[in-house]
Amino acid sequence: KMESARRFGGRLQNFHMASVEDQIREANRRKDEGNTLYKEKNYTEALRLYSEAIDLVQDFCSEEVEATLAAKKKAAKPPSQPPPDVNTKNTDPIDTSSVTPSSCLSPSQREEVAVFFSNRAACYLQIKSHDDVVRDCTWAIVLSPRYVKAYARRCQAYESLEKFEDALEDAKKIAELDPSIQGTADDIRRLQKLLADQKERDKEEMLGKLKELGNSVLGKFGLSVDNFKMQKDPNSGGYNISFQS
């Protein structure tokens, strides 16, 4: 009986492997058709074919990838946050460096499936659907953590969404994975400046709101924040506040 069960298990495993290979083969056919349409700049139809390719193979990687992403999100967000999935827009940064990709697929199969997601992201990039670019590239990176094109496309999407810190992290990852790519150093410097400018704007906005709040309280006493002067102590790094009429 044990030997029969072992033989049955082996046949079942062989059937599963054949099924995966058949689905990936058909998915690659759809991807190739999509590539032709993409080159013709028919992005809508190319996107449809890449989506069909993904639909054919998603069951083989979906559960584990979603579980991995959900675990990463749970560590970074309150429990009330919903787990991301392939059909949900989610542009929050996700650390994929320690991800263990789906065991349902071989390493080469994971790379093939990652291409389907990255190619669809390229279509979304062309039609400026940047949230979808981030989502698909994140899936591609989970499946193939050294996939430079996926990082590059996600970097562009993050920049368009003005998520400069996330874009900068992806640019640095690109430089780490493939130092030979020209222009990455310039991208990093540009994103660093954009991030610094964004932080400065955020700081000014915050100070403006604090000033407005302070004036609303002090106004009841005939005062304003202009009656107070802040001076930084060069020794301690703290601030001294003095009143001036």
Secondary structure, 3 states (H helix, E strand, C coil): CHHHHHHHHHHHHHHHHHHHHHHHHHHHHHHHHHHHHHHCCCHHHHHHHHHHHHHHHHHHHHHHHHHHHHHHHHHHCCCCCCCCCCCCCCCCCCCCCCCCCCCCCCHHHHHHHHHHHHHHHHHHHHCCCHHHHHHHHHHHHHHCCCCHHHHHHHHHHHHHCCCHHHHHHHHHHHHHHCCCCCCHHHHHHHHHHHHHHHHHHHHHHHHHHHHHHHHHHHHHHCCCHHHEEEEECCCCCCEEEEECC
